[in-house]
Amino acid sequence: MTDDADDYEYAIDGSALERGCDLWFALPPGYVELPFHDLFAEPESPEGVRLAEAIGSLLELVPEEQRTGFLAQLAQARGLTAEMRREGIVHVSIGAHAADDGAMLESVVTLARREIPWTPPKLAAVQAATARKRALPVAVVELPCGPGAFTEALVELPAEADAQRRALYEATAYLPFPDGRNLAVLSLTTTAVAAREYYRDIHRGMAKMVSFDNPLPGEFKDQIPESEVEASVRAVFG
């Protein structure tokens, strides 16, 4: 972000330039993506090599007598990641923002993609929002990407989970694809319940940035590689 609060600069992730991409979104300042898919990368792939190097670096910081426990926790994390993938989650980011009193507030953003039976988009958004247990539907709106529905929830945590933080605030947006057969689910979760109005604004801002049409300037669209069909047609007809 530049010094002018009304003027923003964006870093474009490589995935936004992939031929098969049909969903675009932007992360606000303070959020960093977690490449959780790398946990399932082939050992010889670039992602697998980076993962092995990262784990090796972490192990050097862990006392030898604690390494077995650390690896067990890593295995649990991999199992949790597998469950996330089954739930259709395609993106995870962690955010850190400074509170007015100087404390650091953390949050997690996830983006999931789910297939649904064909449903008119607005109805699909409403159905998804009202089907969520323990969440309060708060709005059905028209966004730049089309109709969307928002829910909010306060989730009570058991004492053994965190004795200091006993609740989570969760804001969720249900954003149907124009084809009526897919649903994007954008969620923000934080233990900073007292700052939920601040995080509500962040979440709404992110939902407004979701697009099902490539929003990139032409010079970036030109970098997207041709499909095999397009390349063969061009080779024949020029």
N, C-alpha and C positions, 0 to 999 in steps of 0.2 A: 504494500500500500504506500502511496506517495504521501508527502506532507499535507497536501490539500485533501481534506476529508471527503470532498465531493468527487475526487479524481482517483480511480483505482487502477492498479496494474495487476494482471493475472499471469500466473505461471500455468502453462498448458501441459497436462500430463500426456504421456505418449499414448495412453489408451483412448484419448479423445480423437486421435487421428487414425484409429483402426477402421478398416473397411466395414466390419460388422457392427460398429457402435450405433446404437439407436436410443441412447439415454445419456444426457449430459447434465452436469451439475457443478456448482462451485463451492469451495470451502472458504469460510471467512478467515481472517487472520487469527492465529492462535491455535489452529488445528493441524495435526500431523497424521498422515495416513499410516496405518499399521498394515504392512504387506502380509496379512495372515495366510494368503494362498501359498506363500513360499514354504510353509510348513509341509506341504505335500509335493514339493518340486522334486524332480528326479535328481539324485545325488550329483550327476555329472553336468547338470544344466547350470547356467550362470546363477539362477536363483538358488539352486541347491548348494552351490559353492559358497555364495554369500551367507546363506543360513548356517552352514557348517563353520565358517569363519566367525560369525557372530556368536554362536554357541561356544566355540573354543575360547573366544575372548572373555565371555562371561565366566566360563569355568576357571579361568586363571584368577578371577577375582573372588571366587568362592573357596573358602577353606576346604582342604581335602576331606575332612571328616563330614562335611555338609554336602558334598557333591552328589552322593547317592540320592539324598532328599531333593536336591535341585533338579536332577534328571527326572525324578518321579513327578515333580511338579510340572516340568516341561511336557511330559507325556500326558498329564491331565489337561494341560492347555491345548495340546494337539487334539485330544478327544473333544474338548469344547469347541474347537475350531471346526472339526468335522460336523458337529451338530449345527453350527452356524451355517455351514455350506448347505446342509440338508434343508435348512429353513429358508434358503434362497438369498442369504446375505452375500452381497458382492463387494461391499466396501465397509471398512471400519476406520474411524479416526478418533484420536484422543485430543481434547482441547485443554488448554490451561490459560486462565485469565485472572488478572489481579482484581481483587475486591477493593472497595473504597478504603477499608482498614488495612490494606497491604497484604491480606491473606491471599493464598492461591486457590482458585476455584477450578475444579476439574470436571470434565464432562466427556461423554462418549457419544459419537454420532455413528449410526449404522444406516446403510441403504440396502434394502432387500428387493428382489424382483420375484414376483410370483405369477404363475399361470392361473387364470381363472376361466370358468365357463363364459362364453360370450355374453356380455351385459352392456347396455348403454353406459358410457363412461360416468355420467353423473350418478346414476343408480348404483354403479359398482362402488363408487367412493362412499356413498351413504351406507350401503350394505356392509362394507368393510369396517367402517367406523362404529356402527351400531352393534356389530358382532363381537367386538372386543370386550371381554369381561373385565370388570373392575376399572374401566376407563370411561371417562365422561365425554361424550361428543360435544364439542364446543362451537363448531362452525362448519358450514358448507359454503365454499367460495369459488369464484372463477379466478383462476390464476393464469399467468401467461401461457402455461403449458396445457390449460384446460381446466375442467372441474376438479376440485379436491376437497377432502374432508379432514378436519383436525380433531384429535382427541387429546385429553390430558389425564394423567393419573398420578396419584401419590401411592407408592408401594411401600408398605411397612416391612422392615427387615427384622429377622429374628435377632435376639441379643447376641447370639454366638457369632453372627456374621460380622457385626461391627458394633461394639459397645458404645462408641462415640456418635456414630451416624446411624440413626434408626429408620430413616426413610429415604426414598428416591423420588425425584420428580421426573416424569417421562412425558414428553410431547411427541406426538406421532402425526404424520401427514400421509394420507392415502391418495395416491395420484395415479389414476388409471391411464394406461396407454391409449392413444386414439383408436387402436384396433379393437378395444373392448375385450381383449383376451389376455392382457397382462396388467399387472398392478405394481407400481413402485411404492415402497413403504419406507419413508424417511423418518427416523426416530432420533431423538436427543434425550439422553439420560444423565442426570447429575444428582449428587448427594447434597448440593448446595440448594436445598429446598427454599430457603429464605430469599434466594436470588432468582426464583422461578420466573418473575416477570421479565428480567433481563434475558434469561435463556429462552423464554417464549418468543421474544423479539428476534433473537438469533435464528431460532428454528423457522419462524415464519419467513425471514429473509432468505434462508437457504431454499425453502420450498418455492419461493418466487423465482429462484434462479434455475430450477429444473426445466429442462427442455427436451422434447422428443424430436425436434428438428435441429440439425446442426447449427449452432449459433455462432460458429467461428467465422472470422473475416475470410474473404476469398483467398487471400494469400496462404492461409493455413489449410483451407479445404483443398487447395491445389496440391498439397503434400500427401494427401491420402492416396495410397496406392490403388491402382485399378484392380477390379476383379478380373478373374480369368476370362469371363464372358466379355467384359468390356474390352480387354486387351485383344481378344481374338477378333471381335467385330472391327476394332480400329485397324488391325493388321490387314483385314480384307478390304474394308471400304475407305480407310484413311481418315 
